[in-house]
Amino acid sequence: MAGRLFLQIPGPTNLPERVQRAMDQALINHRGQEFATLTKKIMPRLKQIFRTQEGTPIIFPSSGSGAWESCLVNTLSPGDPVLAFSIGQFSGDWAKAARAHGYKVDLVELPWGSAISEDLAYEKLAADKGKTYKAVLTIHNETSTGVSTDVKAMRAALDRAKHPALLLVDTISGLASIDLRCDEWGVDVAVAGSQKGLLLPPGLGVLCVSNKALKAMESAQSPRYYFDWAPMIERNRAGIFPYTPVTQLLYGMDVALDMLLDEGLDAIFKRHHRLAEGVRRAVKAWGLSTVALKPENASNVLTAVYLPQGHDADALIALTENQLNLALGAGLGPLAGRAFRIGHLGWLNELEVLATLSGVELGMKSLGVPCTLGSGVAACQQWFLESKAG
Ligand SMILES: *Cc1c(COP(=O)(O)O)cnc(C)c1O
């Protein structure tokens, strides 16, 4: 198909050309001086992305799920009680990973579309009289529903309950798209992946580990080898890795970090808010509802949208992909066929959002979903006129 693909799924995201070019290089000796220089250039800037001074960034060759696993096995011992919240596919799957490793997961299941509230987290923590939970698993941005959780409020709940559990945060689709402050908010482990806000292809599991989590590592008894933090941190000091790293992705990360820090995190978060709000206004103009139940929890990373009953969201996704070169995210789990997701994260601007909305309208109209052509696009344009860029 002529023209470029509009990759508007909520990750992997559009790869900036600069990043793509940076990865088109010959391999180098991953135990040599040049490689060590690259690693040492990356780590301090990665800390800036996590907004940490005390934390230790760690990079594994893995998808985000590998980073989940790494977070768990380095901080917990089999049988440890942990508190987890399921508000969608990814938060639920992380809890499953914890069960698979033999931790005693107290899972609070909330309706898809909700966020984790500070009061609920506090209630669960305050009820744990013996302070037995070793960790709380939370999700910064639930990618299946388009809902963000206030991580600062999760820290407040722990502090209010005077609970010593570790705060473990899946920010795989949140990092570098919406605000996360590891030091200020007392995040013990932040778990991320390369293919979402970090502007890279999939392939890196990225973590930020607090000193408290490093202490927990010393007594954590879960078996681990590939995902063990200790040899990783030890070798990283010299700029190398305990096993073969993904050199090409690190070339890319070197440039992606420059791009993110040149734009500035606050500017990036503002841009995401502005683009997301444009999409939300379009959804409203179409007369459709978001999966996010409350507007204040709606994510600036992606928007999940219900089609009216009797219409198939998967047919819409197939049509836009096959006829318009526009890739939208499918509804996951119980949302399959009922909802579609518009990713509006990463390296993205106003016209790309408008083109995406226009593609959704064309697709809905072709499938007989009631909608006025141009209505969502116009609502979004109006918002872009009203709100200031940058
Ligand atoms: C994408 C995503 C994951 C899974 O990451 P993979 O790289 O596919 O393993 C987990 N959690 C969230 C919130 C995600 O968005």
The ligand as an SDF file (V2000), in Angstrom:
LIG
                    3D

 15 15  0  0  0  0  0  0  0  0999 V2000
    2.6550   -3.7130   26.7600 C   0  0  0  0  0  0  0  0  0  0  0  0
    2.4090   -3.8940   28.1810 C   0  0  0  0  0  0  0  0  0  0  0  0
    2.8400   -5.0200   28.8820 C   0  0  0  0  0  0  0  0  0  0  0  0
    3.4820   -6.1940   28.2230 C   0  0  0  0  0  0  0  0  0  0  0  0
    4.6830   -5.8680   27.6520 O   0  0  0  0  0  0  0  0  0  0  0  0
    5.3550   -6.8730   26.6250 P   0  0  0  0  0  0  0  0  0  0  0  0
    6.5090   -6.0810   26.1110 O   0  0  0  0  0  0  0  0  0  0  0  0
    4.3380   -7.2030   25.5880 O   0  0  0  0  0  0  0  0  0  0  0  0
    5.7740   -8.0750   27.3980 O   0  0  0  0  0  0  0  0  0  0  0  0
    2.6210   -5.0670   30.2400 C   0  0  0  0  0  0  0  0  0  0  0  0
    1.9950   -4.0690   30.8910 N   0  0  0  0  0  0  0  0  0  0  0  0
    1.5520   -2.9820   30.2340 C   0  0  0  0  0  0  0  0  0  0  0  0
    0.8620   -1.9170   31.0040 C   0  0  0  0  0  0  0  0  0  0  0  0
    1.7380   -2.8690   28.8660 C   0  0  0  0  0  0  0  0  0  0  0  0
    1.2780   -1.7950   28.2270 O   0  0  0  0  0  0  0  0  0  0  0  0
  1  2  1  0
  2  3  1  0
  2 14  2  0
  3  4  1  0
  3 10  2  0
  4  5  1  0
  5  6  1  0
  6  7  2  0
  6  8  1  0
  6  9  1  0
 10 11  1  0
 11 12  2  0
 12 13  1  0
 12 14  1  0
 14 15  1  0
M  END
$$$$
